Amino acid sequence: MTSLFDQLHNPREHAVKKYFQEMLKERCAGNKDIIEKISHYIITDRDLKELGSLVADLYESGYMKALDDYKDQLKELGLEVKIKAEENTSY
């Protein structure tokens, strides 16, 4: 647990830990050591923003790779898949 002094010294460290906790949920405990190390070095708002951008890029890359893999598997079965973004106007 982060102490009050640590939170005052580097409030972004707490934000990074909370971010990973929200994203990883039950998987967070297995990654506690590396999250602790990463969060210690996130000092500026720019660092925090760049970390968020990195995580988003990793997520998007993984998603696109999985999507391409599924398309390839379906193509081997003789099915052609075209995926397009759904427009949602109910927001």
Sequence and secondary structure as in RCSB ss.txt:
>XXXX:A:sequence
MTSLFDQLHNPREHAVKKYFQEMLKERCAGNKDIIEKISHYIITDRDLKELGSLVADLYESGYMKALDDYKDQLK
ELGLEVKIKAEENTSY
>XXXX:A:secstr
   HHHHHH HHHHHHHHHHHHHHGGGTGGGHHHHHHHHHT  SHHHHHHHHHHHHHHHHHHHHHHHHHHHHHHH
HTT             
